[in-house]
Amino acid sequence: MIYVPIIHATKRESDKEMTTPLIFITDPGHGWLEVDLAEFPEAFDCGTGYGYIDEARGKIYLEEDTELWAFLKTHPEINDRITEKVWADRDAPLRNLPRNEARLVRA
């Protein structure tokens, strides 16, 4: 099992009410947080090219070792929304998606 650090923060009254779960997807080798770009467009800028993107569904998958940390630092309020989906015996299907290389191209 992969450990995902939980950053606790006090909710502010100005924080938007969030009910949609965020899914932390793991397989035997890695983990990614699935983020809806319509809700968090800034997640795209957390990308370093190691995660994946599904442009058709408007989702970005932030890689646990680098991209996820930057996103969690910016949005500690989402911790209570994270659920886990485990692909224990095979690679997660998201590995077939294109890499989020836009950040690398813009750099």
C-alpha positions as CSV (number, residue, x, y, z in Angstrom):
1,M,0.0,0.0,0.0
2,I,1.2,3.5,-0.8
3,Y,1.1,6.2,1.9
4,V,-0.6,9.4,0.9
5,P,0.2,12.2,3.3
6,I,-2.8,14.0,4.7
7,I,-2.4,17.7,5.3
8,H,-4.9,19.1,7.7
9,A,-6.3,22.5,7.5
10,T,-9.2,24.5,9.0
11,K,-12.0,25.1,6.5
12,R,-12.7,28.7,5.9
13,E,-16.3,30.0,5.3
14,S,-15.2,31.2,1.9
15,D,-14.2,27.7,0.8
16,K,-16.5,26.2,-1.8
17,E,-18.7,23.3,-0.6
18,M,-17.1,20.2,-2.1
19,T,-18.8,16.9,-2.3
20,T,-17.4,15.1,-5.3
21,P,-14.7,12.6,-4.2
22,L,-11.2,12.7,-5.6
23,I,-9.9,9.3,-6.4
24,F,-6.3,8.3,-5.5
25,I,-5.5,5.4,-8.0
26,T,-2.8,3.0,-7.1
27,D,-1.3,0.0,-8.9
28,P,1.7,-2.2,-7.9
29,G,4.2,0.4,-9.0
30,H,2.7,3.9,-8.4
31,G,-0.2,6.2,-7.5
32,W,-2.0,9.2,-9.0
33,L,-4.7,11.6,-7.9
34,E,-7.5,12.0,-10.4
35,V,-8.4,15.7,-10.6
36,D,-11.2,17.3,-12.5
37,L,-9.7,20.2,-14.5
38,A,-13.1,22.0,-14.6
39,E,-13.0,22.2,-10.8
40,F,-9.3,22.7,-10.4
41,P,-7.9,24.2,-13.6
42,E,-4.7,25.1,-11.7
43,A,-3.9,21.4,-11.3
44,F,-2.7,21.5,-14.9
45,D,0.2,23.8,-13.8
46,C,1.2,21.3,-11.1
47,G,2.0,18.8,-13.8
48,T,5.6,18.0,-14.4
49,G,5.2,15.6,-17.3
50,Y,5.2,12.5,-15.1
51,G,1.4,12.2,-14.7
52,Y,-1.2,11.5,-17.3
53,I,-4.0,13.5,-18.8
54,D,-7.4,12.5,-20.3
55,E,-8.4,15.6,-22.3
56,A,-11.7,14.0,-23.4
57,R,-12.9,13.6,-19.9
58,G,-11.2,16.8,-18.5
59,K,-9.1,14.8,-16.0
60,I,-5.5,15.1,-15.0
61,Y,-3.8,12.3,-13.0
62,L,-1.2,13.9,-10.7
63,E,1.8,11.6,-10.0
64,E,2.4,10.8,-6.3
65,D,6.1,11.6,-6.0
66,T,6.1,15.1,-7.4
67,E,2.9,16.6,-8.9
68,L,0.6,15.5,-6.1
69,W,2.6,17.2,-3.4
70,A,2.4,20.6,-5.1
71,F,-1.3,20.2,-5.5
72,L,-2.0,19.2,-1.9
73,K,0.1,22.1,-0.6
74,T,-2.2,24.4,-2.6
75,H,-5.5,22.6,-1.7
76,P,-5.2,21.1,1.8
77,E,-9.0,21.3,2.1
78,I,-9.5,18.3,-0.2
79,N,-8.1,15.7,2.1
80,D,-11.5,14.6,3.4
81,R,-12.6,14.0,-0.2
82,I,-9.9,11.5,-1.2
83,T,-10.9,7.9,-1.7
84,E,-8.7,5.1,-3.0
85,K,-9.0,2.8,-6.0
86,V,-6.5,0.0,-6.0
87,W,-5.4,-2.1,-9.0
88,A,-3.6,-4.7,-6.9
89,D,-2.5,-7.2,-9.5
90,R,-2.0,-5.2,-12.7
91,D,-1.2,-1.7,-14.1
92,A,-3.9,0.9,-13.7
93,P,-5.7,1.5,-17.1
94,L,-4.7,5.2,-16.9
95,R,-1.2,4.2,-17.8
96,N,-2.5,4.0,-21.4
97,L,-3.3,7.7,-21.4
98,P,-0.9,10.3,-22.8
99,R,1.6,11.9,-20.4
100,N,0.9,15.4,-19.2
101,E,3.8,17.0,-21.1
102,A,2.3,20.4,-21.5
103,R,4.2,21.7,-18.5
104,L,7.5,20.5,-20.0
105,V,6.7,22.1,-23.3
106,R,5.8,25.5,-21.7
107,A,9.0,25.5,-19.6
